[in-house]
Amino acid sequence: MACPYAAHAPASVEGAAAWAAGTTCATATMAGLDLDMPTALATAREMGAVGWAAAELLLAMRMGLAAGSAARRTDPPGP
């Protein structure tokens, strides 16, 4: 069985840069995780990502963070 991270690892420079920048620039708040988009975008561009690609990938990451936070708020408490 393959390692999940290796199976889903970013396959492009932009993907790797956006993942590294997004995980570095994520901050914990009272509402959950948030992504400092200007800093993450600048970091991804410094790591070699094209601006539009980094923006799209970081936006998808931010939307995933928001969806996960919303799912945690709507799930009923466990037994």
Rosetta blueprint (number, residue, H / E / L):
1 M L
2 A L
3 C L
4 P H
5 Y H
6 A H
7 A H
8 H L
9 A L
10 P L
11 A L
12 S L
13 V H
14 E H
15 G H
16 A H
17 A H
18 A H
19 W H
20 A H
21 A H
22 G H
23 T H
24 T H
25 C H
26 A E
27 T E
28 A E
29 T E
30 M L
31 A L
32 G E
33 L E
34 D E
35 L E
36 D L
37 M H
38 P H
39 T H
40 A H
41 L H
42 A H
43 T H
44 A H
45 R H
46 E H
47 M L
48 G L
49 A L
50 V L
51 G H
52 W H
53 A H
54 A H
55 A H
56 E H
57 L H
58 L H
59 L H
60 A H
61 M H
62 R H
63 M H
64 G H
65 L H
66 A H
67 A H
68 G H
69 S H
70 A H
71 A H
72 R H
73 R H
74 T H
75 D L
76 P L
77 P L
78 G L
79 P L
